[in-house]
Every structure is written in C-alpha cells, then in structure tokens.
C-alpha cells in the first residue's frame, strides 16, 4: 500500500462518530479511546512558552493566541480528570551544569541565551515557583493533583533522554492524545519517537503552537504538514475527540 493510502478518507463518517475517530490513514482504521489503554501526554506546559511573561512569548505568542492553545489544553486536562484518564507531563529543564555543553543547535543556543526553562539544579527548587520553568498557573490544579505523572525532563527535543516511554508502558498505555509546546520541535520530536516505539498517537492541533521566525519560517505550519503524514489522527479541537469512555475491567 503506497503513500496515497494515508490521504484522508472521503467516505461519510460512521454513525458512531461520537465514539470513534476516523484516522487519516486507511491502514490505521478506526482509533478507539478508553481509559485502560489511552493517556494524555503534554509537552512543556511551562511559563516560558505559554505565558505572556515567558522568555519566548515574542516568538510563540501569536500562535498560542490564534490556536487558543492554553484554553484547549485546559479543556483536555479537565476532560481527562473528569473521566479518570491518566495524564503524563514531559517537562523541559536546564540546570547550571548543562551550560558546560560543548556544542548546541540554534534553538538550544537561544534557550541558554534567554534562560529558557532554567532551574537552579535537579534537586533544588530555589526560585522555581512562578519562574519560566514552572507550570502555567491555570494548569497547576491538574498537574499538581497527586495523580498526574511528571516524567524526568527531556534535554533537547524528544523523549529519548527521559523516562516517558517507560512510564507509559508500565501502565499499559498504547494510545496517546498529544499536545503542548513547541509544535515543530518538542511535540513533533515526541510524536516521532512515540511512533517508533509502537504507540498510536493522535495530535490535537489546536492544543499546540509554534514559533514564528523572520528567516526560519512558521514552525506551527511546518509541524502540521508532518503531523498529517505521521500521526494516526490529527484533530482540530478537543471537542472533536471521541467520547471519553470509562471502560473498566
């Protein structure tokens, strides 16, 4: 089956549309969600990329505002809480010792220059509260509920350097609802690695946002192209997710 098999189906939606997602790939078929095998994964729900006071607001603010990224992420947080779905957070932190790296890419260099996601140390929370590395305030009731799984930090873009995959597998998760920041960097890198690890992934395109650069281009638009080629489903808004079922064994 060639690449054309991944083009969206033109058939009419099934009658059970409220319970199912029609994936863009015919090979993927119908992707069903339930709390036994599905979890939400949010990347970098942190002030430096989501707050107007964050270090990167000049680059990402327009995309965040246009997509309603914060509002859509909160809707997913709330739905997951109400329907008893697990939520995983893959955060991004830099410690003082990370500044001794011998080389960095352009975005990494900019992160160190602006102090993005900076923390005082892996076992030190001095200055963390309300810093750029801290969670967005409106997300704290969900992230700090004692149930949400906060995995170890990724260091560049993808989850190869943290324990996200282990934490998902230990809980029997095989399907993921993905969102967060930045669309074309950490979110896309997580998407690619999770697919390589055998997970089914749905990206909620309005629960992400990307940077805009005068020379490099629009990161959000670039990400959308690849999401469509890669993800099992790309949904426009949280309300287009299937009904959050509460199946129990």
C-alpha positions as CSV (number, residue, x, y, z in Angstrom):
1,X,0.0,0.0,0.0
2,X,1.6,3.3,-1.1
3,X,1.8,6.7,0.5
4,X,-1.5,7.6,-1.1
5,X,-3.2,5.3,1.4
6,X,-2.6,8.0,4.0
7,X,-4.8,10.5,2.3
8,X,-8.0,11.4,4.3
9,X,-10.9,9.2,3.5
10,X,-13.8,10.9,1.7
11,X,-16.4,8.4,3.0
12,X,-19.2,9.7,5.2
13,X,-18.5,9.4,8.9
14,X,-19.8,6.4,10.7
15,X,-23.0,6.7,12.8
16,X,-20.9,6.2,15.9
17,X,-18.9,9.3,15.2
18,X,-19.2,10.4,18.8
19,X,-17.3,7.4,20.0
20,X,-14.7,6.9,17.3
21,X,-12.1,8.9,15.3
22,X,-11.7,8.2,11.6
23,X,-8.0,8.2,11.2
24,X,-6.4,9.8,8.1
25,X,-4.6,6.5,7.3
26,X,-6.8,3.7,5.9
27,X,-4.2,1.3,7.3
28,X,-4.8,2.7,10.8
29,X,-8.5,2.1,10.6
30,X,-10.6,3.4,13.5
31,X,-8.9,4.6,16.6
32,X,-10.9,3.9,19.8
33,X,-10.0,5.5,23.1
34,X,-10.7,4.2,26.6
35,X,-9.1,4.8,30.0
36,X,-7.5,1.4,30.1
37,X,-5.1,2.0,27.2
38,X,-5.2,5.7,26.4
39,X,-3.5,8.6,28.1
40,X,-2.9,12.3,27.5
41,X,0.7,13.4,27.1
42,X,1.5,17.1,27.3
43,X,4.9,18.5,26.4
44,X,6.4,21.6,28.2
45,X,3.2,23.2,29.7
46,X,5.5,25.8,31.1
47,X,5.6,29.6,31.5
48,X,8.5,30.3,29.1
49,X,6.4,29.1,26.2
50,X,2.8,29.7,27.3
51,X,2.8,32.8,29.4
52,X,2.8,36.4,28.2
53,X,5.7,36.9,30.6
54,X,7.6,33.9,29.2
55,X,11.0,34.2,27.6
56,X,9.7,33.1,24.3
57,X,6.4,34.9,24.0
58,X,7.6,37.2,21.2
59,X,8.2,34.1,19.1
60,X,5.2,32.0,20.1
61,X,2.6,34.4,21.4
62,X,0.7,34.9,18.2
63,X,0.4,31.2,17.5
64,X,-0.7,30.5,21.1
65,X,-3.4,33.2,20.9
66,X,-4.7,32.2,17.5
67,X,-5.0,28.5,18.3
68,X,-6.4,29.0,21.8
69,X,-3.7,26.7,22.9
70,X,-3.9,27.3,26.6
71,X,-7.7,27.0,26.6
72,X,-7.7,23.9,24.6
73,X,-5.0,22.2,26.7
74,X,-7.1,23.1,29.8
75,X,-10.2,21.5,28.2
76,X,-8.2,18.3,27.7
77,X,-6.9,18.4,31.3
78,X,-10.4,18.8,32.6
79,X,-11.9,16.1,30.5
80,X,-9.1,13.7,31.5
81,X,-9.6,14.4,35.1
82,X,-13.4,14.1,34.9
83,X,-13.2,10.8,33.0
84,X,-10.3,9.3,35.0
85,X,-7.7,9.2,32.2
86,X,-4.0,9.4,33.1
87,X,-2.1,12.5,32.2
88,X,1.7,12.5,31.6
89,X,3.9,15.6,31.6
90,X,7.2,15.6,29.7
91,X,8.9,18.8,31.0
92,X,11.9,20.7,29.7
93,X,14.5,21.8,32.3
94,X,18.1,23.1,32.1
95,X,20.4,23.0,35.1
96,X,23.6,25.1,35.6
97,X,25.8,22.2,34.6
98,X,24.0,22.0,31.2
99,X,25.8,25.2,30.3
100,X,29.0,23.3,30.0
101,X,27.8,21.5,26.9
102,X,30.5,21.8,24.1
103,X,28.1,22.5,21.3
104,X,24.4,23.4,20.7
105,X,22.0,23.8,17.8
106,X,20.5,27.2,17.1
107,X,17.4,26.8,19.3
108,X,19.4,25.3,22.1
109,X,21.8,28.2,22.0
110,X,18.9,30.6,22.1
111,X,17.4,28.8,25.1
112,X,20.6,29.2,27.0
113,X,20.9,32.8,26.0
114,X,17.4,33.6,27.3
115,X,17.5,31.3,30.3
116,X,14.5,29.4,29.0
117,X,13.4,26.5,31.3
118,X,16.3,27.3,33.7
119,X,16.3,25.7,37.1
120,X,18.8,26.1,39.9
121,X,19.5,22.3,40.0
122,X,18.0,18.9,39.7
123,X,17.4,18.6,43.4
124,X,17.0,22.3,44.1
125,X,13.7,24.2,43.7
126,X,15.0,27.6,44.8
127,X,13.5,30.2,42.6
128,X,11.3,27.7,40.7
129,X,7.8,28.9,41.7
130,X,6.4,31.2,39.0
131,X,9.7,31.0,37.0
132,X,9.8,30.4,33.3
133,X,10.3,26.7,34.1
134,X,7.3,26.5,36.3
135,X,3.8,25.3,35.1
136,X,1.3,27.8,33.8
137,X,-0.8,28.8,36.8
138,X,-4.1,27.7,35.4
139,X,-2.6,24.2,34.8
140,X,-1.3,23.7,38.3
141,X,-4.5,22.3,39.8
142,X,-4.4,19.5,37.2
143,X,-0.6,18.8,37.2
144,X,-0.2,19.0,41.0
145,X,-3.2,16.8,41.8
146,X,-1.0,13.9,43.0
147,X,-2.1,11.7,40.2
148,X,-0.6,13.2,37.1
149,X,2.7,11.6,36.1
150,X,5.6,14.1,35.7
151,X,8.4,12.2,34.0
152,X,12.1,13.2,34.1
153,X,13.0,16.1,31.8
154,X,13.9,15.8,28.2
155,X,17.0,17.8,27.4
156,X,16.9,18.6,23.7
157,X,13.6,17.9,21.9
158,X,12.5,14.2,22.1
159,X,11.8,11.7,24.9
160,X,14.8,9.6,24.2
161,X,16.6,11.3,27.1
162,X,13.8,10.8,29.7
163,X,11.6,8.0,31.1
164,X,8.3,8.8,29.3
165,X,8.1,5.6,27.3
166,X,8.9,3.5,30.4
167,X,6.2,5.2,32.5
168,X,3.7,4.7,29.7
169,X,4.5,1.1,29.2
170,X,4.4,0.3,33.0
171,X,0.8,1.5,33.0
172,X,-0.2,-0.4,29.9
173,X,-0.7,2.7,27.7
174,X,-0.7,2.1,24.0
175,X,-2.6,5.1,22.7
176,X,-1.8,8.8,23.2
177,X,-3.5,12.1,22.9
178,X,-0.6,14.5,22.3
179,X,-0.3,18.3,22.8
180,X,1.9,21.0,24.2
181,X,4.8,23.0,23.0
182,X,6.6,23.7,20.7
183,X,4.7,22.2,17.8
184,X,7.6,21.7,15.4
185,X,10.3,21.0,18.0
186,X,9.5,19.1,21.2
187,X,5.9,18.0,20.2
188,X,7.0,16.7,16.8
189,X,10.1,15.0,18.2
190,X,7.9,13.3,20.8
191,X,5.4,12.2,18.1
192,X,8.2,10.7,16.0
193,X,9.8,8.7,18.9
194,X,6.4,7.5,20.3
195,X,5.5,6.2,16.8
196,X,8.9,4.4,16.6
197,X,8.2,2.9,20.0
198,X,4.9,1.4,18.7
199,X,2.3,3.8,20.2
200,X,-0.8,5.0,18.4
201,X,-0.8,8.8,18.5
202,X,-3.5,11.5,18.0
203,X,-2.3,15.1,17.9
204,X,-4.7,17.8,18.8
205,X,-3.6,20.6,16.5
206,X,-5.2,23.4,18.5
207,X,-3.6,22.2,21.7
208,X,-0.1,23.1,20.3
209,X,1.5,26.2,19.0
210,X,4.8,27.1,17.3
211,X,7.3,29.8,16.9
212,X,7.5,32.3,14.1
213,X,10.9,33.5,12.8
214,X,11.6,36.1,10.1
215,X,14.1,33.8,8.4
216,X,13.3,30.2,9.5
217,X,9.5,30.5,8.9
218,X,6.4,29.4,10.7
219,X,7.0,26.4,13.0
220,X,3.4,25.7,13.5
221,X,2.6,25.4,9.8
222,X,5.7,23.2,9.3
223,X,4.6,20.9,12.1
224,X,1.1,20.5,10.6
225,X,2.5,19.1,7.4
226,X,4.4,16.4,9.2
227,X,1.6,15.7,11.7
228,X,-0.6,14.8,8.7
229,X,2.0,12.5,7.3
230,X,2.9,10.8,10.6
231,X,0.1,10.8,13.2
232,X,-2.7,8.3,13.3
233,X,-5.1,11.2,13.6
234,X,-4.9,15.0,13.7
235,X,-7.8,16.6,15.3
236,X,-8.7,20.3,15.2
237,X,-10.2,20.9,18.6
238,X,-10.6,18.9,21.9
239,X,-14.3,18.7,21.3
240,X,-13.6,16.5,18.2
241,X,-12.1,13.8,20.4
242,X,-14.3,10.8,20.8
243,X,-16.4,10.5,23.9
244,X,-14.1,9.8,26.8
245,X,-15.2,6.3,27.7
246,X,-14.8,4.9,31.2
247,X,-14.3,1.2,30.4
248,X,-13.3,-0.9,33.4
249,X,-12.1,-4.5,33.6
